[in-house]
Amino acid sequence: MGQFIDMPEHPSQSRLTDRICQSIRDRIASGVLASGARVPSTRALAAEWGASRTTVTAAYDQLIAEGYLEARQGAATRVASGLPQSPLPSQHPASRHRKSVEPSGNLSAYGRRLAAFAIPTEGDRKALAVDFRYGDIAGDDFPRLAWKRAVTAALLRKRPSLRYGDPSGSPRLRTALQGYLWRARAMRCEPDQIVIVNGSQQGIDLCARLLLDPADRVLMENPGYGLARQVFQAAGADVIPIPVDEDGMRTERLPPARLAYTTPSHQFPLGGVMSAARRRDLLAWAERGGGYVIEDDYDGEYRFDVSPIPALQVLDDAGRVIHLGTVSKILSPDLRLGYLVVPETMAPVFAKAKRLADRHTPGPEQEALADLIESGAYERHIRRVRRRNGERRSALLAALAETFGKDVTVVGAAAGLHVLVWLNSVPRVREEALIARAWAAGVGIYPVGPLFDPAAAAPDLATAGLVVGYASLDEEAIRRGVRLLRQVVDESQPDRPGSSCRWPPRSN
């Protein structure tokens, strides 16, 4: 006895069956139990493990079902015949350290490109006292009661049967969005041009799949949204970085390309708004070369000094713009609700691509959003969170001015939910150390550097730059975070050498 015991001193009774199974699998895998060998009776093994016979019987039944053991009526239970003589793979945790197989060995070209992407590491955000993470919004801003009523109504609505929906999205939601986009963004479109997607990320992915072949060129703002860049690169495209300034993407002398990706209402991350002249230049480029423009309107509803800028799609008379919208910055990133407005001739193929990707976006959430838009609750909520985020923005700008004065330069504050802060007294070479020190002090800050195209020439930046989000914080937390950041800056460079931000980078 004793050869089958492989457990801690006080095993959980609820897991004894799994432990017994694993013990026998391990002994078969190691060759201790050969093919055809007899295993102990249920009574004997129960005594050995200090378990009930019912527990051991359940373990034997599981192993018989898996093909490790075989039993005949009136005969002893044995190791199944025909098992390989060489050791079998073990499921025991200790066996998982065996040599791994090269992950990209059997992948497609798409998979190999994807495997090469690095996943950014991030510290423990839960330990932060103040987190200026861009893209986050305040949990208290979510309209819980209105959303609960809308979802409940959608779930209680009687349906004759439960079935797959329209891959383009709920007709009711697409009709509601048509009216909303006209009121909010001055866009004219038909419901059939709207495709509901699982967040803007899926929208970008569908565009890449339908519009790009390997080696096609994509023009992309630099710096810009890194996950969009990776989508295009995974599709095999050649991503061409295009410099930006305070007027957005620089559209003079754009090279020929199949696609251009832009954030014209609030350039990510520098915050500029694309000028009217450049908007027309970009559309002329697309029409002249037969290319398309993805307009990522990720936070276009947030404009604090004047009304939101009309969408780029409004100026498009040639059907070259694909408008990408999302509710992530209005309601919640958790909902994964977004939409594409595509040229009329392309709507059928986008619907087919969406159907192949995941059939359709979840129905109850679509119906709930339609209910919010139809009732006016969605636009009332937008007005409320726009006012609330305007207050946060004012608190941030005031705190930066009071605490840092001329030691910072703030850009991109006219729209959106983040600003870019250049730390004029912190040389770029000290940026990494500053960020580590800030995190240790409980302040989450995020550099602009990683948002530049890593394949392009290094940006000619003299000072450290931070993308500062404020939509998830209250005013007191914002002020406290700025004070902590000032303290970290002072402690990290007591000499505080003077420096000034050199932006935009020098172009060749």
C-alpha positions, 0 to 999 in steps of 0.5 A: 500500500501507499503507492497511490497516495499523492496528496497534501496532508489535509486534502479537500474532500471535494477534490479527492476524486480529481486527485485520485484520477490524477495519481493514477494518470501520473503512474500510467504516464511514468510507466509504473502501471503498464498496459494491462496492469491490475489496479487496486480494488475500490475498497483497498484504494479507499482505505489507502486514501482515507476516502469513501468507496463512492469517491474511488468508484467515481474516480475509476468511472472517470478514468474508464470514460477517458480510456485509461482503465477498462473493466469487465464484469466479474474481473478486476479493473486494469489499465487499458490495453493498447496504451503506448509504452512510452510515457503519456503526457501528464496533466499534473502541474509539475509536468508542465515545465517540459520544453515548450514548442515554438509558438509560431511554428504552425501558425499562418502568416497572420498568426506569425505576425500577431505572435510577434506583437508585444503585450505592454506590461503595466503595474498594479493599478489597484495600488494607485492613489490617483490614476491618470489613465486615459480611456477610463471613465468614472463608474459613477457616471454610468446611468445605472437606473436608465440602463437597467430599465432599458435592459429589463424592458428588452429582456421582458419583451415577448418574442415568438422565438429566440434566433440569430439576429441581423449581422448588421445589427438591430434595425431598431438601433440602426434607425435610432442611430441614424437620427442621433448621428444627424442631430449630434454629428450632422451626418446623413446616412441610411440605416442600411449603411450602419453596422453594429460592432463589438466596439471600435476595435472590431470595426477597425479589424473588419475594415482591415480584413475587407480593404487590405491585402498583404503589402497594401499601404496604410497611412496612419497618424504618428503618434497614434492609436497603437492597437489600430496600427497592430490590426493593419500590420497583422493584416500584412499591410505596410503602415506609413507613419504620417506626422501630426501637429496642432491641426491634426494629420499633415496632409500635404504630399500624402503618398499613394495608399489603399487606406488612411486612418485618422482621428480628426475630431480629437487627434489621439494622443496629441489632441489637435482638431483637423482643420477644414483645409486638411479635411478637404485635402484628405478627401481629395487624396482618397478620391484621386487615388481610390483609397478609403479613410477610416474616421475614428470618432472615439470621443467626438461628442466631447467639445467644451468650448463650442458644439462638437465638430461635424464629422469628416463623413459630412464632407464626403461626396464620393463615398470614401469615408468609413465613420467609426463610432463607439459608446465606450466614452459615453456609457462604458468600455465594458459594453463593447458597443460601436458602429460603422457607417460605411459607403452604401455600396459596401454595406452588404459585404460588411454585413457578411464579414460581421456575420462570419466574425461573430454572427451579430452583436448581443441583442439585449444590449442593442435594444437597450441602447435603442431605447435610450436613444429613442427616449432621449435619455442617451442625449440627456446623459451626454449633456450631463457627462459632458458638463461633468467632464468639463468640470474635471477638465477645468480642475485639471488645467487649473491644478496644472497651472497653479502647481507647475506654472510654466514648467508644463505645456498643455495641448489638446485640451479643447476636446476629448477626455485627455490632454497632453502635458509636456513636462518642460523641466524633465528631459526626455532621458529622465522620463522612464525613471520619473514614471517609475517613481510616480507609480511608487508614489501612487500616481499612475502616469503614462508617457506619449513615447510608446504611441509613436510608430516603433518602426519609424525614426525616433521622435525628436522630443526634448522633454517628457510628455504625458497623456493625462486622462481625467474622466475617471477622477473627481476634482479633489483626486485630480488636484491631489494627483497633480500635487503628488506629481509635482512632488515626484518631479521635484524629488527626481531632479533637485537641480531642475535644469531648464528645458523646453519642449520641441514639438512637432518633431523635425521632419526630414 
